[in-house]
Amino acid sequence: MTRRDALRAGGVAALAGLAGCTVLPSAPGRAGGGGDDGRDSPVAVASFFSFFDFGRQIADGTPLTVENLVPTGLHGHGWEPNASITQRIIEADAFVHVGEDFQPWADRAIQTIRSDGVDTALINAREGVELVDLAETLDQEEEGVGEQRGLDPHFWLDPQRAKQSVDNIAEGFAAVVPEHADAFRDNAETYSSEVLDRIDRDYEAIFDASDRDIVQLAAHNAFQYIGVRYGVQMRPLVTNLAASGDVKPADIREAAAVIDENDITYIANGVFESQRPAQQLVRETDVVAYFPVTPYAGVREEWVEERWGYEEIADNINMPTFDIVLGNKTPEDAAPSPAWLEQWRNFEPI
């Protein structure tokens, strides 16, 4: 009997201290898998939506089931799960995570798995990815990741860097289910070349088309890799890496100055973040409206129903908004549909 089998039989009472007591608003997503709704197939769980989505693309057509641990409607950075999530990790064949120092609950789970000899395979999606230094716009007390805690963890916003994580996940899955290793690697290559490269080209076209090289965000400091990749300044209003930081009066004043100096009419705001700072900028500056942007860190119910992933969110949320805030197109021309414009112009909180 493996350690995981023993824990299946005896529960996870000994591990309950791993996480807080947050009540899950809804069940995480699942994809792939074989008979009996995947219960008899190998299972991989992911600590973050983007890597769940990459995982399900990689596992397509194989018996491996991939599960998203982050509940619908929540941002993946800063969430503290309850003990049921710990149990899911222990029962899984593999745990896809984002590397140390990004999600404390995941770090604690990994420590427990290692110290207790649990045989859940650990797949670090960040391994081998070249990270950039923390942005100068960060709070001076903010800490990032890496040995010196001075690196920005949000690498997956750059589609080219995201390709390394796709390869990492494919190799991790190949070790867990070796009889399907070729399928995992083929799927990873197809996704990287056909999807991530295409997204990269589309983003590049959007940023190259603009005469403006600055984007004002009423959102947290998660978008630096977009700026690094496409040569644009991403100006966050919330100077924390996580989507939970406070907005100070000085932050509003600085954003107002950027808006005035650059004749900015539209700004971007995080889908899963507070809308109050964006609303304040609309009231107090020449900004007319804000539109949605997301670092692929969470999903809405309708996105789950439509099986949206990294690709669909890039196409239907981020790209139209960047076209608008960069001044490439009017909101009416950039919006995929009139319904999109009605939903997302000065959108309300979830």
VENDA-V103175 format. One line per field, one symbol per residue. ss: DSSP state (A for helix, B for strand, O for the rest). psi: psi as a letter, one per 40 degrees, with the letter a starting at -180 (. if undefined). A space follows every 10 residues. Layout:
ss->???
psi->???
This chain:
ss->OOAAAAAAAA OOAAAAAAOO OOOOOOOOOB BBOOOAAAOO OOBBBBOOAA AAAAAAAAOO OOOOBBBBOO OOOOOOOOOO OOAAAAAAAA AOOBBBBOOO OOOAAAAAAA AAAAAAOOOO BBBBOOOOOO OOBOOOOOOO OOOOBOOOOO BOOOAAAOAA AAAAAAAAAA AAAAAAOAAA AAAAAAAAAA AAAAAAAAAA AAAAAAAAOO OOOBBBBBOO OOOAAAAAAA OOBBBBOOOO OOOOOOOOAA AAAAAAAAAA AOOOOBBBBB OOOOOAAAAA AAAAOOOOBB BBBOOOOOOO AAAAAOOOOA AAAAAAAAAA AAAAAOOOOO AAAAOOOAAA AAAAOOOOOO
psi->hiddddddde afdeededia fhhhdiiiii iaiaiffede iihhiieidd ddddddddeh eiehhhhhdh iheihehehh iaeddddddd eidihhieii edhddddddd dddddefhfh hhhheehehh iiiiideihd eiibiidefe ihefdedhdd dddddddddd ddddddgdef dddddddddd dddddddddd ddddddddei eifhhhhfii geedddddde fihhgidhei difeiihidd dddddddddd defhdiiiih dfiieddddd dddeaehdii iiiiffeiii dddddefiad dddddecddd dddddeedii ddddhdiddd dddehfiii.
